[in-house]
Amino acid sequence: MNFPVELRFKLLALSAQIAVRDGMGHLLCHVKQKMFKLKEEVTVFADEAHAKPIYRIKADRVIDISAQYAIEDHSGRPLGVVKRLGMRSIWRAHYEIHRAGQPLLTIREENPWVKVADGFVSSIPILGAFAGYMLHPAYRVTRVDTGAVALRVLKRPAMFEGVYRIDSLSALSQEDELLATLGILMMLLLERQRG
């Protein structure tokens, strides 16, 4: 994967759709979250026309602060799981990415006050339109085995859309990069809903 990877979604869209592009500007995938589902379900497509699904991410339960999201390829083969760590995620976003039942990576918010301020300023008429230029939440993706920060996710300045950039800080295998990117996608969709 060519880093930095950019994730871009419209803030005013009815259903969440995220375009993911690599450092060369090539489309890696397009994500569409199904609306009005009791259980969270996200489909990842190879194209913007949503003709070729390549991955699915499904919640294991209806509503819960400790839900798990199974990631599988188009044939149904499991790739991993993203777990939201319930009470720990109330104040500061905290997720774990597992493969074959073993923790592989963690995603943690760097500064929860930035998210609080972003949510507050975004709710103020007129000023809220400029919140995307002022406040930028950031997340770190850390390897469980070494404790090294592998990826950093940072919200970028943008108006009327959410733009996030994933930078590589240490090497990951292609499989781990893919699983981390899908986990980040799910985390951003969930955090977007929280405000």
N, C-alpha and C positions, 0 to 999 in steps of 0.2 A: 504494500500500500504506500502510495506517495504522500508523505505528510508535508504541510499541514492539511488536514481534512476539514472541510467546511460543511456545517449543517445549517440549512436555511429554511424557515417556515414562516408563513403569514400569521400575524397575530389576530386578524379579524376573520379568519376562515371558520366555517361551521365545524368541519372535521379537521383534525390535525393532519397536515401533510408536510413531510420534511424531504427536501432534496439534499442528498449527500454527494459532495464532489471532492475529488482528491486535489493535491497540490497543483496539478496540471489543468484543472478545470473539467476533467472528465467525470461524467455521472457514474457514481458507484452504485447507488440505489435510490429508490424513491419510496418513502414510507407513507402508508395510509392507515389511520386509526379508524376502526369502525365506530360509527355513532350509535347511541341508544342501545348499547350492549350492557347487560348486567355484569357479565364477566369481561374484563379487559381483553381485547384481542387486536393485535396489530399485524398487518401484512406488509412485508417488504418486497418491493418489485424491482426488477432489473431495468425498467424503463418508466418514463413519466406517463405513458399511456395506460399503465397498470394492466398490461397484457400478459406479463410473464412474472408470476410470483416466485420468489426464490427462498424466502424465509417467513416463518410465522412465530409470533410471540404471544403466548396465551397465559392468562392468570389461572391459578389453581383454585381460586375462590372468588366469591362475588365482591364483597367489600371487606377489606381488612387492612390494618396498618402494617401487618407483617406478611403480606402476600408474596407469593413466589411466581415468577414468570418464566415458563419453559420456552426455550428457544429451539426451534427445529427447522430443518431444511424443507424444501418443497415436497420431498418424498415422505416426510414425517420422521426422519432420523433425528434423534435428539442431539443437540450440540452443547447445550449447557442450560443453566438456570441463573436468573437474576433474582436475588432476594433483597427485599427492603427490610432493614433491621428495625422494625416497629418503633418502640419507644425511643431508641437512639436517633431515629430519623424525624422525630417531632421538631426538635430545635435545629439540628444540623443534618442535612441529607447524608445518609449512610447506607450504602448498598454493598452486597457481596455478589461476585460472579463465580459460579461453581461449574466445574466440568467433572462428570462421572462421580458426583457426590462429594468431591473435594473442593475446598475453597481455592480459587486461583488468583483473583484480583479483588480489591476493594475500591469503591468510589466514595470519596468524602468531600463534602463542601469545605472550602478553605475558610470562609468567613460568613457565618450565618447573618450577621448584621447587614451585610450588603443586600441579601435577599429580602430582609424585612424592609429596608429603606426602599428598595426597588418596588416592592408591592405597595408600599404606602404612597410613594410619589406617582406611580402608575394610576392610582385611583383618583388623583386630583385632576379635575377638568383642565384642559389646555396644557398645563404643566406635565400631565401624564403622557402627552404625545412625545415629549422630549426625554422621558425617563430612559429610553433605550440608548441615549447618548451619554447619560451621566453615571449610571450604576451598572457594574459588570460582575455578576457572580462568577466564581471560578470553582472548579472541582479538580481533585487529584485522583488519578487511578494508580494504585500501588500494588506491586506484586506481593502476595502473601508469603512466599518462600524466602525472599531476600529483604523485603521491606523497602525496596527501591521504588521511587516514583517513575512509572513507565510512561504515562500520558498525563497531559494537563488540558482541561477543557475550560475555555474562557468565553464568556458572552462578549460579543463585539458590538461597537456602536452601530445602530441601525434604526431607521424610523419605519414604523408600521409593519415590522417583521422581526423575528428573532433570528439572530445569526450567532452561531457558536463555532469556535475553531478548536480543533484537537491537534495539539503539538506532541510529537514523540520526544521523550526525554531519555529513554533507554530502550534498547532493542527488545522486541517481543517476536515470537514466531508468527507466521502468517495466520495460523489457527487462532492464536491468542489475540492478535490484532483484530481479527474478524469478530470474535466473541466480545472483546472489549468495546468495539464500535457498536455492536448490536445492544450491548448492555447500557452504553451511554445513551443511545437512542431512546430506550425504554425509560431510563432515569429522567431524561429531559421531558418526555411526554408526561410523566407522573409529576415532576416538579412544576411543570407549566400549569397543570390542573390545580396544584396547591397554591399557586400565586407567586 
